[in-house]
Amino acid sequence: MTTRSRSQSIAQLATKAVKTGLGMSAGEQQRKLAGRTDKARQADGDKCSIPDKTVHMENSDEVGNSLEDTEDDILTLRAIESLNSENEMSTKLDLVFSDPCTLARSFPQTDPSLAKFCPVDVSAVRKAYEIILGRSSARVIEELRVLTVNAVSMLNWEPCDEHNNQMNAVLILLMNPRITEYASSCSSSGYLFTDLCNAIIAQPSAQRTTLMRYLAADDGLPSDSAYTDDGMAGAGSLPVSESDGRNTPFGRHVGIFQSYITREMVKAARRTPATANGSAAADQTLQKVSLNALSGSSLPAVAQCLALMNSHNDAHNIVSYSLFYNDAVNEHIDIKDDVPRFRMPDNVSFCSYPFLLSPNTKSEIIRIESVILMRTELQDSFFRAMFSGVTCPYLVLEVRRDSLVRDTLYQLDLKLSQDLRKQLKVRFVGEEGVDEGGVQKEFFQLIVRDVFAPKYGIFKANDESQYHWFSHQSDPSNDALEEIRLTGQLIGLAVYNAVILDIHLPPAMYKKLLGMPTTRDDLREVDPTLHHGLTQLLRMTADELEFLDRTFEVEYDNVGELRTYELVPNGAQTRLTVDNREEFIDKYVDFVFNKSCDKQFLAFKSGFDRICGTSYVRFMRPRELELLVCGCSDLDFDALEGSTIYDGGYTRDTKVIKFFWEVVRGFTDELKRKLLFFATSSDRVPIGGLSKLHFVIAKNGGDSDRLPTSHTCFNVLLLPEYSNIDKLRERLLTAIHNSEGFGMI
């Protein structure tokens, strides 16, 4: 029996084996199939078996023993278009889909320029499915489903001697527009798509990589222009836009997996809760979904395939990573259940698939992690107090406003690691304010303003980009390195306590904190002029470079002293030429981001990692970490107005409230930030925008000359019911221009 005919006989038994062998490994099912008797081969098939005429075709002269890749043996678009009847269509589909090897040889790419990227003519595959599904009867479409079920079942059972790469067949099956809809009683999940995902995961690494490359091949549909990350550089909430690559071939395949996950998540969220007597409730309510609670779920297999695509995209930057965020997962995830389970040995949690989670969700995960650790330290403090005397259950910093940096760094240096995991409480000496969140927010805003000031010499701002980078110090003292370490620790504490900072570190800093390499493009944001100059070197001719008379040396300012650094050994004698200019640029970039600040960065990172090194921060992307630390830049006060809560008798229709929003809409961005600082002790916008800020406007008496006040710990603005808009404007501006300091109301 030829490979093809043997595959076809196995195809007839695939369903029977799956029904009676659920839970078997692929090898066990293969052996069970191969061991069937002739009587079993002729037994009545169940509803997953393929039509009886396949048995006739096995010995038909139409099949023969030849393995030549002719259009009689394989499927092509021309062959599909030439079929004259549904019987011919059924026969052709039976021939091809009954053998993964034949399917893998179908739709060969004849254009050499495209074949080097993918041997399958994906455009022809798409058009063939359009013909089959658009012009065929329900019987033929059902036969295609059954044949597809059996083809997926056989993918790992039957070795394909003459065509080792089964990824061609996987690609063709994956391009079926209905592949995510096919139900299969042969599948433990009830859907064929899960089995196809398991087949992909079971492939060797090289085969999976090959499939990822195929998924990015041109499919003949209109595509976005080449995707670049520039459009995401300053995005506050990382929005998904039309230029994110979703209309590229790879983006469309990402959408297939995302649509399946979305459908299953929504279905799980809409399940009908049971009442006390066990009956279904009359109304369906959306519920939070934990991956662990979805017993037997198909989602992990699909998510693992999407993880392969995400890794391939990280390596080749084909589409925006925001395309991998899943809105349904982010909306319905039961974070309070998923976060603790993420730390368990079985690790069954959506947190295991960080590419699905938005920056807002990751921020919430980190907040919950911090709350769990704070509660643990609080309990441990009480137990330690019982046996070793009084211990403070909080991390308390008592600081003077006129000596903020010195007091803070000195006290942090004395704290143990377990103390740093406690909830932070800040007290300004001489002030009555009790820290319920508002005091620490102002504390962080004030101290980072001082730490990044030029007088401390830790960071230096670029005049053009306004980003801060480490000051050049060829041999920093131990005291200087300790200050830098404590600065990193301070930023880690802000993340741990969910405080957003007004700092301006470039994306390269967040890359380095996450262990990612920096590139030439990162230099553009740190020092645009230097980046432009280095880029110009690539456009110069040999004569121009000779006239430039440049060697492999860099001059830099070291605390007021001009020094020289050789980019390569004997760099002073190495001339810059056309042949070595690429190396020169790479060495220069390496000097800026690494060689010039190795000691400073290692100290900074050690301080940051002391707080955040084991948290979910390590699963974030650089842009996401930047949002976590600094918040987003979008001052959308319309969104804030829409989400504001009113208390004390006020409503959105109250006259003074209408006055308030009319005044605020006329504010400049600077005044809007001052208003935020006055009401919340932070002028930063949280991840997700101002709609995510819990902001309350409460009534504080009738018309009077009193200034507005605020409970910054709870983001509450206390607003008297002023009689006219001019008075409200004058009183509000006076308040927000004098908003530093705390007292007791």
BAPA-928508 format. One record per residue (C-alpha): residue number from 1; x, y, z. Coordinates in steps of 0.05 Angstrom, whole numbers, plus 32768, in hexadecimal, padded with zeros to 4 digits. Layout:
N
num px py pz
NUM X Y Z;
...
END
This chain:
745
num px py pz
1 8000 8000 8000;
2 801B 8045 7FEF;
3 8023 807C 8022;
4 7FE6 809E 8006;
5 7FB8 8062 8005;
6 7FCE 804D 804B;
7 7FBF 8093 8064;
8 7F7A 8090 8045;
9 7F69 804F 8068;
10 7F81 806C 80AA;
11 7F56 80A9 809D;
12 7F18 807E 809D;
13 7F2A 8066 80E3;
14 7F42 80A8 8101;
15 7EFF 80B9 8120;
16 7EF5 8074 813F;
17 7F3A 8078 815F;
18 7F2E 80BD 817B;
19 7EEA 80AA 8198;
20 7F05 806D 81BB;
21 7F49 8088 81CC;
22 7F3E 80CD 81E9;
23 7F78 80DC 8217;
24 7FA9 80AF 81F0;
25 7FE9 80CC 81D6;
26 7FF0 80D5 818C;
27 801E 8098 8189;
28 7FEC 806C 81AE;
29 7FB5 8081 817F;
30 7FE3 8074 8143;
31 7FF2 802E 815B;
32 7FA8 8021 8168;
33 7F96 8037 8122;
34 7FCD 800E 8102;
35 7FB6 7FD0 8128;
36 7F6F 7FD0 8110;
37 7F56 7F92 80ED;
38 7F36 7F92 80A9;
39 7EF4 7F85 80CB;
40 7EFD 7FC5 80F3;
41 7F0F 7FEB 80B4;
42 7ECD 7FD7 8095;
43 7EA2 7FE5 80D3;
44 7E6E 801B 80D2;
45 7E8D 805F 80DE;
46 7E72 8091 8110;
47 7E5F 80D8 8100;
48 7EA8 80EE 80FB;
49 7EBB 80BB 80C5;
50 7EC4 80D0 807D;
51 7E94 80BA 8046;
52 7E93 8071 8031;
53 7EAB 8081 7FEA;
54 7EF1 808B 8007;
55 7EF8 803F 800F;
56 7EE9 8038 7FC5;
57 7F1B 806E 7FB4;
58 7F52 804A 7FDA;
59 7F55 8015 7FA4;
60 7F3F 8042 7F6B;
61 7F6B 804B 7F2F;
62 7F61 8096 7F39;
63 7F91 8092 7F73;
64 7FC5 8062 7F59;
65 8009 8058 7F77;
66 802D 8094 7F59;
67 8044 80CA 7F87;
68 804F 80FE 7F50;
69 8037 8144 7F62;
70 8005 814A 7F2A;
71 7FC3 8170 7F2E;
72 7FA0 812C 7F30;
73 7FC3 811C 7F72;
74 7FC1 8160 7F95;
75 7F92 819B 7F9D;
76 7F9D 81DB 7F76;
77 7F72 8218 7F6A;
78 7F6E 8206 7F20;
79 7F56 81C0 7F32;
80 7F20 81DC 7F5F;
81 7F09 820C 7F2A;
82 7F05 81D5 7EF5;
83 7ED7 81A7 7F1D;
84 7E93 81A0 7EFC;
85 7E6A 817D 7F31;
86 7E64 8173 7F7C;
87 7E76 812A 7F75;
88 7EB8 813F 7F55;
89 7EC2 8171 7F8D;
90 7EB6 813B 7FC2;
91 7EE4 810B 7F9F;
92 7F1C 813E 7F9A;
93 7F15 8153 7FE2;
94 7F15 810B 7FF9;
95 7F55 80FD 7FD2;
96 7F7B 8138 7FEE;
97 7F62 8140 8036;
98 7F67 80F6 8045;
99 7FB2 80FA 8044;
100 7FD9 8132 8067;
101 8013 8126 8039;
102 7FE8 8132 7FFB;
103 7FCA 816F 801C;
104 800F 8189 802C;
105 8023 8185 7FE2;
106 7FE3 81A9 7FCC;
107 7FE0 81F1 7FB5;
108 802B 81F6 7FA4;
109 8046 823C 7F9D;
110 805F 8245 7F56;
111 807C 828A 7F5F;
112 80C5 8281 7F73;
113 80C8 82C5 7F95;
114 808F 82B0 7FC3;
115 80A1 8266 7FC9;
116 80E0 8278 7FF0;
117 80B3 8293 8027;
118 807C 825E 8024;
119 8075 8221 7FF5;
120 8029 8226 7FFA;
121 8002 8256 7FCD;
122 7FDA 8273 8006;
123 7FB3 82A1 7FD7;
124 7F9C 8264 7FAF;
125 7F89 8240 7FF0;
126 7F5E 827B 8005;
127 7F3B 827E 7FC2;
128 7F30 8233 7FC1;
129 7F0D 8235 8005;
130 7EE2 826E 7FEB;
131 7ECC 8242 7FB0;
132 7EC0 8204 7FDB;
133 7E9A 8227 8012;
134 7E76 8258 7FE5;
135 7E5D 822B 7FAD;
136 7E56 81E6 7FCB;
137 7E1A 81C5 7FEA;
138 7E13 81B8 8034;
139 7E27 816F 8028;
140 7E6A 8181 8009;
141 7E78 81B5 803F;
142 7E6A 8181 8075;
143 7E98 8150 8051;
144 7ECE 8185 8053;
145 7EC4 818C 809E;
146 7EC9 8141 80AA;
147 7F06 813B 807E;
148 7F26 8175 80A2;
149 7F18 8153 80E5;
150 7F3A 8114 80CD;
151 7F74 813A 80AE;
152 7F82 815D 80EF;
153 7F7D 811A 8114;
154 7FB1 80FB 80E6;
155 7FE3 8133 80E6;
156 8010 8112 811B;
157 7FFC 80CA 810F;
158 8014 80BA 80C9;
159 805C 80CB 80B6;
160 805F 80EC 8072;
161 809A 80CB 804E;
162 809B 80F5 8010;
163 808B 8138 8032;
164 80AA 8141 8075;
165 808F 8187 8082;
166 8047 8180 8099;
167 8043 81CB 80A7;
168 8029 81D4 8060;
169 7FED 81AB 8071;
170 7FE3 81CF 80B3;
171 7FE4 8212 808E;
172 7FB0 81FB 805C;
173 7F83 81E1 8093;
174 7F8C 8221 80BC;
175 7F76 824C 8081;
176 7F31 822C 8080;
177 7F03 8267 8093;
178 7ED9 8238 80BE;
179 7F11 8214 80E2;
180 7F00 8235 8125;
181 7EB7 8222 811E;
182 7EBE 81D8 810F;
183 7EA2 81AC 8146;
184 7EBE 8167 814E;
185 7EA7 812F 817A;
186 7EED 8113 8172;
187 7F09 814E 8199;
188 7F0B 8151 81E5;
189 7EFD 819C 81E1;
190 7EC5 8195 81AF;
191 7EE8 81C0 817B;
192 7F18 81AB 8145;
193 7F40 81EB 814A;
194 7F5C 81D4 818D;
195 7F74 8193 816E;
196 7F96 81BA 8136;
197 7FB8 81E5 816B;
198 7FD0 81A7 8190;
199 7FEB 818C 814F;
200 8013 81CC 8145;
201 802E 81CC 818C;
202 8043 8183 8185;
203 8070 8192 8149;
204 80BB 8199 8151;
205 80D5 81E0 815C;
206 80F0 81E6 8115;
207 80AC 81D3 80F8;
208 8088 8206 8124;
209 80B9 823C 810E;
210 80AC 8229 80C6;
211 8061 8230 80D0;
212 806A 8275 80EF;
213 8090 828A 80B2;
214 8059 826F 8084;
215 8024 8295 80AB;
216 8045 82D6 8099;
217 8046 82C6 804E;
218 8020 82F0 801C;
219 7FD8 82D7 8016;
220 7FC3 8302 7FDC;
221 7F97 8331 8005;
222 7FA3 837C 800E;
223 7FD2 8388 8048;
224 7FE8 83C1 8074;
225 8027 83E5 8062;
226 8064 83CA 8084;
227 8059 83CE 80CF;
228 808A 83F7 80F9;
229 808A 8402 8143;
230 8091 844D 813B;
231 8046 8456 813E;
232 8044 8438 8184;
233 807E 845F 81A0;
234 8056 8493 81C5;
235 8015 846E 81CD;
236 7FF7 8479 8211;
237 7FC8 843E 8214;
238 7FE6 8417 81DA;
239 7FA7 841A 81AE;
240 7F9A 83E8 8177;
241 7F99 840E 8136;
242 7F90 83FD 80ED;
243 7FDB 8400 80E3;
244 7FEB 83CC 8118;
245 7FF4 8395 80E3;
246 7FB1 8373 80EC;
247 7FA6 8374 80A1;
248 7FE7 8352 8091;
249 7FE7 8306 8085;
250 8006 82F9 80C9;
251 7FD5 8329 80EA;
252 7F9A 8305 80CB;
253 7FB3 82C2 80E7;
254 7FBB 82E1 812C;
255 7F72 82F7 8125;
256 7F5C 82AE 811A;
257 7F79 8298 815C;
258 7F61 82D7 817F;
259 7F1A 82CE 8166;
260 7F18 8287 8182;
261 7F31 829E 81C7;
262 7F00 82D8 81C7;
263 7EC5 82AA 81B7;
264 7ED7 8279 81ED;
265 7EE3 82AF 8221;
266 7EA0 82D2 8213;
267 7E7D 828E 8215;
268 7E9B 827F 8258;
269 7E8B 82C4 8273;
270 7E42 82BD 825E;
271 7E36 8279 827C;
272 7DF6 8279 82A6;
273 7E03 8278 82F0;
274 7DDD 8245 831A;
275 7DAC 825A 8350;
276 7DAA 823E 8396;
277 7D7C 8205 8382;
278 7DA9 81F2 8348;
279 7D7D 820E 8310;
280 7D97 8240 82DD;
281 7D8C 8288 82ED;
282 7D5B 82AD 82C0;
283 7D8D 82E2 82AC;
284 7DD2 82D6 8293;
285 7E09 8300 82B3;
286 7E50 830A 829B;
287 7E81 82E8 82C9;
288 7ECB 82ED 82D4;
289 7EF1 82B3 82B6;
290 7F2D 828E 82D2;
291 7F54 8260 82A5;
292 7F57 822C 82DC;
293 7F0B 822D 82E2;
294 7F03 821A 8298;
295 7F0F 81D0 82A3;
296 7F22 81AD 8263;
297 7F27 81F0 8240;
298 7F42 81F5 81FA;
299 7F5F 8239 8207;
300 7FA5 8224 821F;
301 7FB4 8200 81DD;
302 7F9D 823B 81B4;
303 7FC2 826C 81E0;
304 8002 8242 81D9;
305 7FFD 8248 818D;
306 7FF2 8292 8194;
307 8030 8293 81C1;
308 8058 8275 8187;
309 803F 82AC 815A;
310 804F 82E1 818E;
311 8097 82C8 8195;
312 809F 82C8 814A;
313 8084 830F 8147;
314 80B3 8326 817E;
315 80ED 830C 8155;
316 80D7 832B 8112;
317 80A9 8365 8126;
318 8073 8352 80F2;
319 8037 8371 8115;
320 802C 839D 8153;
321 802F 8375 8194;
322 7FED 8397 81A7;
323 7FCC 836A 8174;
324 7FD7 8330 81A5;
325 7FAF 8352 81DD;
326 7F6C 832F 81E3;
327 7F33 835D 81F8;
328 7F07 8324 8211;
329 7F3D 8308 823D;
330 7F4D 834C 825A;
331 7F04 835B 8267;
332 7EEF 8319 8285;
333 7F2E 82FE 82A7;
334 7F25 82EE 82F1;
335 7F66 830E 8307;
336 7F5C 8300 8351;
337 7F5A 82B6 8343;
338 7F8D 82B4 830A;
339 7FC5 82D9 832D;
340 7FCD 82A9 8369;
341 7FC7 826D 833A;
342 7FFF 8289 830F;
343 802F 827C 8349;
344 8016 8234 8352;
345 803B 81F8 8334;
346 8006 81E8 8300;
347 8009 8231 82E8;
348 7FC3 822E 82C9;
349 7FB7 8278 82C0;
350 7FAD 82AD 828B;
351 7FE9 82CE 82AB;
352 8013 8299 8288;
353 8002 82BA 8246;
354 8017 8303 8251;
355 8012 8315 8207;
356 7FC6 830F 820D;
357 7FC3 8341 8246;
358 7FBF 838D 823E;
359 7FEB 83BD 8265;
360 7FAF 83CD 8291;
361 7FA4 8384 82A3;
362 7FEE 8379 82B1;
363 7FED 83B7 82DD;
364 7FB3 8398 8304;
365 7FD9 8356 830A;
366 8015 837A 8328;
367 7FE7 83A0 8358;
368 7FC8 8360 8370;
369 800C 8340 8379;
370 8021 837B 83A3;
371 7FE2 8378 83CE;
372 7FED 832E 83DB;
373 8035 833B 83F0;
374 8022 8376 841B;
375 7FED 834D 8440;
376 801F 8315 844A;
377 8052 8346 8468;
378 801C 8365 8493;
379 800A 8321 84B0;
380 8053 830E 84BA;
381 805F 834F 84DE;
382 8029 833F 8511;
383 8045 82FA 851C;
384 808C 8315 8524;
385 8072 8348 8555;
386 8056 8310 8580;
387 809A 82EF 8588;
388 80CF 8325 857E;
389 80AE 8365 8594;
390 808D 839F 8570;
391 8098 83A3 8524;
392 8079 83D6 84F5;
393 8049 83B5 84C4;
394 8057 83EC 8490;
395 8092 8409 846B;
396 8093 844E 848A;
397 80BC 8487 846E;
398 80BF 84C8 8496;
399 80DD 84FE 846A;
400 80E8 8549 8469;
401 80D3 8570 842C;
402 8115 8597 842B;
403 813E 8557 8430;
404 8113 8527 840A;
405 8147 8500 83E2;
406 817A 84F9 841B;
407 8146 84E3 844E;
408 8126 84B1 841F;
409 8166 8490 8405;
410 8182 848C 844B;
411 8144 8469 8467;
412 813D 843A 842C;
413 8185 8425 8435;
414 8175 840D 847B;
415 8138 83E3 8468;
416 8138 8397 8461;
417 811B 8376 8424;
418 80DF 835E 844B;
419 80D1 83A6 8461;
420 80D0 83BE 8419;
421 8097 838E 840A;
422 806B 83B0 843E;
423 8037 83E4 842C;
424 8058 8429 8428;
425 8044 8461 8457;
426 8063 84A6 844F;
427 8062 84DE 8482;
428 807C 8524 8474;
429 809C 853E 84B4;
430 8073 8577 84D1;
431 8033 8567 84A9;
432 7FF4 8547 84C2;
433 7FDF 8521 8484;
434 7FD2 84D6 848E;
435 7FEA 84AC 8453;
436 7FB1 8484 8436;
437 7FD0 8488 83F0;
438 7FD0 84D2 83E1;
439 800E 84E5 8409;
440 8039 84AF 83E9;
441 8023 84C5 83A4;
442 803B 850C 83B1;
443 807A 84F0 83D1;
444 808D 84CA 8393;
445 807E 8504 8365;
446 80AA 8532 838E;
447 80E4 8503 8398;
448 80EC 84EC 8350;
449 80EB 8536 833C;
450 8127 8540 836A;
451 814C 84FF 8359;
452 814A 850E 830F;
453 8161 8556 831A;
454 81A6 8567 82FD;
455 81C3 8578 8341;
456 81C4 852F 8356;
457 81EA 851A 8317;
458 81CA 84D6 8311;
459 81A4 84E4 82D0;
460 81AD 8516 8299;
461 8174 852E 826C;
462 817D 8534 8221;
463 816B 857B 820D;
464 8147 8563 81CE;
465 8122 8524 81E4;
466 811B 8536 822E;
467 8129 84EE 8240;
468 8157 84E0 827A;
469 8193 84B2 8275;
470 81CC 84A2 82A4;
471 8201 84D7 82AB;
472 8244 84C2 828F;
473 8272 84AD 82C7;
474 82AC 8480 82B4;
475 82B9 846B 82FC;
476 827E 847D 832A;
477 828B 8479 8374;
478 826B 8446 83A1;
479 8240 847C 83C1;
480 8228 8492 837C;
481 8217 844A 8369;
482 81F1 8441 83AB;
483 81C7 847F 839D;
484 81B8 8464 8357;
485 81A4 8420 8375;
486 8175 8441 83A6;
487 8157 846A 836D;
488 8147 8429 8348;
489 812A 840F 8389;
490 80FF 844D 8390;
491 80E1 8443 834B;
492 80D5 83FA 835C;
493 80B0 8410 839B;
494 8084 843E 8372;
495 8071 8404 8344;
496 8066 83D7 8380;
497 8038 840A 83A1;
498 8013 841A 8360;
499 802B 8462 835C;
500 8036 8481 8317;
501 8074 84AD 8310;
502 8083 84EB 82E7;
503 80C6 84D4 82CC;
504 80E2 84D4 8285;
505 810C 8496 8279;
506 8114 847E 8231;
507 80F9 843B 8219;
508 8141 8422 8218;
509 8142 8425 8264;
510 8104 83F8 8269;
511 8122 83C9 8236;
512 8161 83C2 8260;
513 8139 83B8 82A0;
514 8115 837E 827D;
515 8156 8360 8263;
516 814A 8373 821A;
517 8180 838C 81EC;
518 8181 83D4 81D5;
519 8185 83E8 818B;
520 8196 8423 815F;
521 814D 8437 815D;
522 814E 8440 81A9;
523 8184 8475 81A1;
524 8155 84A1 8179;
525 812A 84AC 81B7;
526 8164 84B7 81E6;
527 818E 84E5 81BA;
528 816C 84F6 8177;
529 81A6 8520 815F;
530 81D9 84E9 816B;
531 81AB 84B6 814A;
532 81A4 84E3 810D;
533 81F0 84ED 8109;
534 81FE 84A2 810B;
535 81C8 8495 80D7;
536 81EA 84C8 80A9;
537 8229 849E 80AB;
538 8205 8467 8085;
539 81F6 8497 804C;
540 823C 84B2 8044;
541 826B 849D 800C;
542 82B1 8483 8017;
543 82CE 84C7 8006;
544 82A0 84EB 8037;
545 82B3 84BB 806F;
546 82FD 84C4 805F;
547 82F3 8510 8062;
548 82CF 8507 80A5;
549 830F 84E9 80C1;
550 82ED 84C4 80FA;
551 830A 848B 8124;
552 82E9 8459 8153;
553 82EA 8489 818D;
554 82B3 84AD 81B5;
555 82BC 84EC 81DD;
556 828F 84F6 8219;
557 8286 8525 8254;
558 8299 8504 8296;
559 8282 8534 82CD;
560 829E 8571 82A9;
561 82DC 854D 828E;
562 82E1 853A 8244;
563 82F7 84F2 823B;
564 8301 84C2 8202;
565 82E9 8479 81FC;
566 8302 8448 81C7;
567 82C8 8421 81A9;
568 82F7 83E7 8195;
569 833D 83D4 81AA;
570 836E 8404 818A;
571 8332 842F 8175;
572 835C 846F 8170;
573 8380 8450 8134;
574 8342 8430 8114;
575 8327 845C 80DD;
576 82DD 8461 80CE;
577 82CF 8446 8088;
578 8295 842D 805E;
579 82A7 83E6 8071;
580 82A5 83EF 80BC;
581 8271 8426 80C6;
582 823B 83F4 80DB;
583 826A 83DA 8111;
584 8279 8422 8126;
585 822F 8433 812F;
586 8221 83F3 8156;
587 825D 83FF 8183;
588 8247 8447 818E;
589 8200 8432 81A1;
590 821D 83FD 81CF;
591 8248 8433 81F0;
592 820C 8460 81FD;
593 81DE 842B 8219;
594 8210 83FC 823A;
595 825A 840B 823F;
596 8251 8453 8257;
597 8221 8440 828F;
598 822B 83F6 82A0;
599 8238 8402 82EA;
600 8201 8435 82F2;
601 81CD 840B 82CF;
602 81DE 83CB 82F6;
603 81D6 83F2 8337;
604 8194 8410 831F;
605 817A 83CD 8309;
606 818E 83AA 8349;
607 8165 83DD 8371;
608 8129 83D6 8343;
609 812D 838A 8343;
610 8130 8388 838F;
611 80E7 839E 838D;
612 80CD 8386 834A;
613 80FD 834F 8335;
614 80CD 8316 8344;
615 808C 8339 8332;
616 8063 8335 82F2;
617 808A 8371 82DA;
618 80BB 8341 82B9;
619 8084 832B 8289;
620 8077 8371 8270;
621 8090 8391 8230;
622 80BA 83D1 8234;
623 8081 83FE 821E;
624 8053 83DD 8250;
625 8085 83E6 8289;
626 808C 842F 8275;
627 8040 8437 827B;
628 8041 8414 82BE;
629 8077 8443 82D9;
630 8062 8484 82B8;
631 8019 847B 82A4;
632 7FFF 8492 8260;
633 8003 84D7 8243;
634 7FBB 84DF 822A;
635 7F97 8516 8251;
636 7F52 8503 823A;
637 7F26 852A 826B;
638 7EE8 8517 8244;
639 7EF5 84D0 825A;
640 7F00 84E8 82A1;
641 7EBE 850E 829F;
642 7E9A 84D1 8286;
643 7EB4 84A5 82BF;
644 7EB1 84D7 82F9;
645 7E86 84C4 8335;
646 7E5E 84F9 835A;
647 7E4E 84FA 83A4;
648 7E2D 8524 83DA;
649 7DF2 8538 83B0;
650 7E16 854A 8370;
651 7E04 852A 832D;
652 7E1F 8535 82E7;
653 7DE4 8565 82DB;
654 7DF2 8591 8318;
655 7DFF 85D8 8303;
656 7E43 85DE 8326;
657 7E5A 859C 8307;
658 7E4B 85B7 82C2;
659 7E72 85F6 82D5;
660 7EAC 85CB 82EC;
661 7EB3 85A3 82AC;
662 7EAA 85E1 8281;
663 7EE4 8602 82A6;
664 7F10 85C3 82A3;
665 7F05 85BA 8258;
666 7F24 85FF 824F;
667 7F63 85ED 8276;
668 7FA6 85E4 8255;
669 7FC8 85A0 825D;
670 7FF4 85BE 8293;
671 7FB7 85D5 82BC;
672 7F95 8592 82B1;
673 7FD2 856F 82CE;
674 7FD2 859F 8309;
675 7F89 858E 8315;
676 7F99 8544 8315;
677 7FD2 8550 8346;
678 7FA4 8579 8373;
679 7F6E 8544 8374;
680 7F98 8504 8373;
681 7FDF 8518 8387;
682 7FF6 8500 8343;
683 7FF4 8523 82FF;
684 7FFF 84E1 82DB;
685 7FCA 84BC 82B4;
686 7FC0 8472 82C6;
687 7FC7 843A 8294;
688 7F88 8437 826A;
689 7F7C 8483 826E;
690 7F56 84B1 829C;
691 7F17 8486 8296;
692 7F3B 8455 82C4;
693 7F45 848A 82FA;
694 7F14 8484 8334;
695 7F03 84CE 833A;
696 7ECD 84EA 8367;
697 7EB1 8530 836D;
698 7E8D 853A 83AF;
699 7E63 8575 83C9;
700 7E86 859E 83FE;
701 7E50 85CE 8415;
702 7E2B 8606 83F2;
703 7E45 8645 83D1;
704 7E80 8662 83F7;
705 7EC5 867F 83EE;
706 7EE6 863F 8404;
707 7F18 861F 83D5;
708 7F0D 85DA 83B9;
709 7F32 85A4 83E0;
710 7F40 855B 83D4;
711 7F49 8517 83F4;
712 7F84 8502 83C9;
713 7F87 84BD 83E9;
714 7F44 84AE 83CA;
715 7F45 84DC 838C;
716 7F0B 8506 83A8;
717 7F02 854F 8395;
718 7ED9 8576 83C8;
719 7EB6 85AD 83A2;
720 7E89 85E3 83C2;
721 7E4A 85F3 839B;
722 7E63 8635 837D;
723 7E2D 8663 8362;
724 7E4E 8675 8320;
725 7E83 865C 82F0;
726 7EB4 8697 82FA;
727 7EB7 868B 8344;
728 7EC3 8641 833A;
729 7EFB 864E 8308;
730 7F1E 867F 8337;
731 7F18 8653 8375;
732 7F2E 8614 834F;
733 7F6B 8635 8330;
734 7F80 8651 8373;
735 7F7C 860B 8392;
736 7FA2 85E5 835C;
737 7FDA 8619 835A;
738 7FE6 860F 83A5;
739 7FDE 85C4 83AC;
740 801F 85AC 83CE;
741 801B 8593 8416;
742 7FEC 856E 8443;
743 7FC0 8580 847E;
744 7F84 8564 84A3;
745 7F3F 8578 848B;
END
